[in-house]
Amino acid sequence: MSTPTLERTASTSVPLLDVLSTRWSPRAFDPSTPIDEDKLAAALEAARWAPSASNTQPWRFIVARRGTDLHAAIDAALMGFNREWAGDAQVLIAAFAEESDADGNPRPWAQYDLGQAVAHLSVQAHADGLFVHQMGGIERDALRALPGVSDRFAPISVIALGEIGDASALSEKLQQREVAPRVRRPLAETVIASA
């Protein structure tokens, strides 16, 4: 059983769906509880149904459960301080964009569409009580060497997914990040033009 979640609801400028305003990316994952397979399947199914250009679905995932060699290989492909905490996640998911089709034709929108798929995965996971933390600090060549990865699949990110853990198990620096106020640039600075 994991520890209670910190109150991390975003202070938004307009009301949002609770599943969006309460979603955040922890670094403390429960290192002992196994993944709920039904919730994992639902998150992956949400990704499957994400929109994509011409319905090409240019995303691929390698899903690795904690305790497996595949999980260890993905964990080893992480860089920097992500190595300090991500291995505790019940699941590590390597996310790939299919940047060209089987005939070699480029798919310039592949990374955008992968991002949509991962966003859908994140929202579904959060709605089901799981947490997601996406990481871009990865050793791309190590992920390219994982089983089933075609040359046309570009490694883009790794996703830690699971139940929240006890933040006190993190280093002091990461504990401070875990409880730091959630902030975003004002909406007026994000929308650069509106008519």
N, C-alpha and C positions, 0 to 999 in steps of 0.2 A: 504494500500500500504506500503510495507516495504522500508527500507532505502537502498541506493545503496550499492553494495558489495564492500568491500575493495579489492584492488589488492593483491591477495595472490598466484599468479602463482609460482609454485615450480621452483627453479633453478636446472634443471636436467643435468646429465652428458651426456645424449644423448636425441635427440628429442622424445617426447611422444605425444600421442593423447591429444588434448586440454582438453577433458573431464577428463583425468587422472591428468594432470599437474595443472589444476585449481581447482581440488577437494580439499576441506579442511573441517575441522570439527568445525564449529562455536559453541559458547555457547549462542549467542544472537539470539533468535527466535522471530518472530513477534507475539506478544501476542493477536492480535485481528483478523487477517485475517483467515478465515476458510480454510481448506485444499482444494486444487483442487482435486476432487475425481478421475478425469481421470488420473492425474499424479500419484496419490497414487496407483491406479489400475495398471498402467504401471510398477511402481517400484516393486510391489508384483508379477506381471507377469514375470518380469525379474528374480526375485528370483526363481520362479517356474521352469524356464528353465535352471537353473544352473546345471552343471554336478554333478553327484554323483555316488559313487561306486555301480555297478550293478543296477543303476537307482532306488535305494531305496528311494531317496529323504527324508533323515532322519531329516528334519527340520519342525518345526511348529511355527506359529506366532500368537500372540494375538495382534490385532490392535485396539488401543483405541484413539478416537478423543477427543480433548480438550473439556472440559465441561461435559464429561460423568463421571459416577461413576467409570467405568473401567479405564479411564485415571487417575483419582485421586488415584485409588488403585495401579496402576503401579508407579506413581510418589511417593507414600508413600513407595514403596519398594526400592527406590534409597537410596544410602548411601552418606555421606559426602557432599562435595560442589556441587555435582550434583543436590541436592535438591534446591539449590539457583536459578537455571536457567532452568532446563529441563521441568518444568511444563508449561513454555510458549510455548513449541513446539506444533504445530498443532496436531501432532500425536506422541504417544509413542507406540513402538512395543516391546513386550516381545518376545525374541527369544529362542527357545527350541531345543535341540538335542534329537532325538529319539535314545537313547543309547542301546536299545534292541528291537527286533521285538515282535510281538504279542505272539510268542511262547517262549519268554524269551531268544532267541539267541542274544548274544552281537553284537553290531555294533560299533567296535572300531574306525571307521572312521567318526562317526556321527558328532563330533564337527568340524572336518576338512570340511566336506561337508556343514554344516551350515555356516561356514565362507565363503565358496564360494558363497552360496546363498545370504548372506548379502552383499558381495562384488558386486555381480550383481545388487542387489537392490540399493546400494549406487551409482553405476555408472549411472544407468538409472535415478535415482532421480536427480542427478547432471546435466545430459544431459537435463533434463526437467526444470531446474532452481530451484530445491529444494535442501535443504541441509540436511545432515545426520551427527549425532554425536553418536557414539557407546559408551556404558558405561558398564564396568564390575563390578563397585561398586554397587552391588545389594543385597538385602535380598532374598536369594534363597527360603527360606521357604514361604515367603509372595507371591512370584510368583507361587510356587507350589500350593498355595491355590486358584488361579484364576480359573474361570469356564473353564471346558473342558480339564484340564491338567491331563493327565494320569501319573501313577507312572513311566512309562518308558521314560517320557519326562523330561530331565534335563534342568533347566533354566540356560542359559549361559550369556545372555546380554540383555540390553534394548537399543533400538535405538530411538533417538529423530529425528523427521523428520518434515520438514516444510520450510517456507520461512524465510530468514534471517531477523533479527530484528536490532534494534539500539543498538550498543555496549555500548553506554553511559548509558543505563539502568542497566548495570551490575555493580557489586561491583568494586572498584578500582583494586583489585587483579585480577579479571576475565577480566577486560578491558585490563590489561597489557598482559594477555595470548592471548587475541583475536588479538592483533596487533603484538605480538612477531614474530621475523623472523621464517620462516618454515625451519627446519633443519632435516637432516637424516644422519645416518652413511654413510660413503663413500661406494660405490658399491664394491670396492676391499676388504672391511672388512666384507661385507655380504656374498660374494661368498668365501667360505673357501677352495675350491679346484675346479680347472677347467683344463681339459686336452684337 
